[in-house]
Amino acid sequence: MIKQKHSPFRLLVLSLLGLSGLSMVLFGLGMLRGNGWSDWYLIWNLFLAWIPMVLAYALVVHTRKKEWSSWLGIVLTLTWMIFLPNSFYMVSDYIHLEDMARGSVLFDALTFTCFVFNGLILGYVSLYMIQSLLRNRVSRLYNELFVATMLFLSSFAIYLGRDLRWNSWDILVNPAGILFDVSERIIDPLGHPEAFSTTAIFFVFLAGLYWVMIHMVRAIGDYARSRQQWP
């Protein structure tokens, strides 16, 4: 029997690093094609997408030795919640494709998709890691409600970032401004229909894709363990 050199999680991280590398290669080719640094935000957003992944891993390691309720565990959790939307926010970067030259739109769409897919996987993996930590601590119902809540808040954060141009660190830098904008849309929902339509659309997309990926991973895992014919 051949001993596996790397754990599945390490292989996943290496794969995500490779995908990030491919994204950078495509970005470099785009520069050679004449895009220059106009799409620099893709690199920045991908960097932000890695933060919740790193925080989730740090929290998993921390809970192996200390209580989740420790001050460091609470700080890691809150910071992860603040930065999680950045992973999913990259989907909204497709809006910039309308500014691309017609002759390069296909290549640019491929580049954007590579970055977006990388961000989505990073976000989903970090969310699954936190969900796994909760599995033995709360009931299945509360676990699923937590996931739905995080995806809903991430969807609303996408609206705040794309339409109102708020960033994750603005929660610390200008919390009063964010609170004012959020409360205004809660008090007067009819006056801000785009807030709820954008949030709803992204929530359905993010939750639906996460649901499919979770069941896909479980199905593949069951097949690998049973070694039966599949499907």
ABEGO torsion letter per residue (X at the ends): XBBBABBAAAAAAAAAAAAAAAAAAAAAAAAAAGAEAAAAAAAAAAAAAAAAAAAAAAAAAAAAABBAABAAAAAAAAAAAAAAAAAAAAAAAAAAAAABBAAAAAAAAAAAAAAAAAAAAAAAAAAAAAAAAAAAABBAAAAAAAAAAAAAAAAAAAAAAAAAGBBAAAAAABAAAAAAAAAAAAABAAABAAAAAAAAAAAAAAAAAAAAAAAAAAAAAAAAAAGBBOX
